[in-house]
Each structure stands twice: as structure tokens, then as C-alpha cells.
Amino acid sequence: MARTQRYRARRRQGTRCIIIDVSEGDVAALVARSYLSEEASRNPSAIKAAIEGLMSDVVFELETERSTRSHKKRITAPRRDA
């Protein structure tokens, strides 16, 4: 019952639950980029939160880049005065 409720809550939020393999190198990269503290590098919940933070930052950068490009296109588009 609880599993179904979690599934429905994720569906309402537009999220998915997936399982990924994370290497020690991946964890070290999260620590090096300050998404994860060294002390928390063995804590699965902390690793999950670090990966979520990284993904959020990547999505934000992509959306910002996309909006900047579309804004530049609008500004530099030639005017059609005929």
C-alpha cells in the first residue's frame, strides 16, 4: 500500500524513481565539486541528495542557456519593414 502511494505521489510530481550504479569515482567527483561532503560519502541518502542537486544545477544551466539563445535570436532577427 505504501509503495503504491509513493508511486502515485511521484507521478503527481512528475518524477520517476530509478536505480543507478554509482562508482567511487562518481562519489569522489561529487565531493570534489562540493555536492557532497567527505563525511557523507558513504551515506546513500546523502549521495542521492547530491545527485539530485547536480541534476538540478545541470537542468537550470540548460534552461538558462536555451532562454539566452532564444532571446538573442529575437534581438538579432532582422526586421521586415516592407
Buried (B, 14 or more C-beta within 10 A) or exposed (E): EEEEEEEEEEEEEEEEEEEEEBEEEBBEBBBEEEBBEEEBBEEEEBBEBBBEBBEEEEEEEEEEEEEEEEEEEEEEEEEEEE
